[in-house]
């Protein structure tokens, strides 16, 4: 999960209603950081592949960018067929709480002994973190 958002990207999300240009700039920074992480992990293997804009891959797909910070959650969403981005913030949600909810959901889904109700309860805990 994203541990620290660069100041440039953070400044683009601070406005109560960031405009599309600011959201786009924040999204580009996040994508560049993710690419750098992949390059570092695979020792630069990803740089051999041509860069393709995610917006051009599938015009019917929604793209969700969760940005997990120490004390809240930022989400940027690109909906299909639209050129605009949407921004949501979930305050009072800690990185620890999100990590625990993800771990519980994954554990419930991986265990063969988990019942459907246990898996649904774990998934609901993760779902309930969403911005309202």
C-alpha angles and dihedrals in degrees: 000000000000107000103182130019115215114249091245093057092040091054089054091056099043096086116096089237109017113203123240093260093055092046090049091051091049090048091051091052091049092049091049091052091049091050090050090051091051092046090050093047095047093036096247096315092128093060089069092067118082114255114247124187110242088222089065098050100073122359090198096056127097116219120211122195111193112193110195113201129179095262107018147013125247120194128191116191129193110195124207117272094008129106094207130088126218127215130207132177127200108197124198093032113124126210087237092056092050093047090050093049092049091048092049092050093048092047092050092049094046098048113088089203093061114108122224090253091053091050091047092049091052092047091048090054088056093043092052090064090071121115114264 
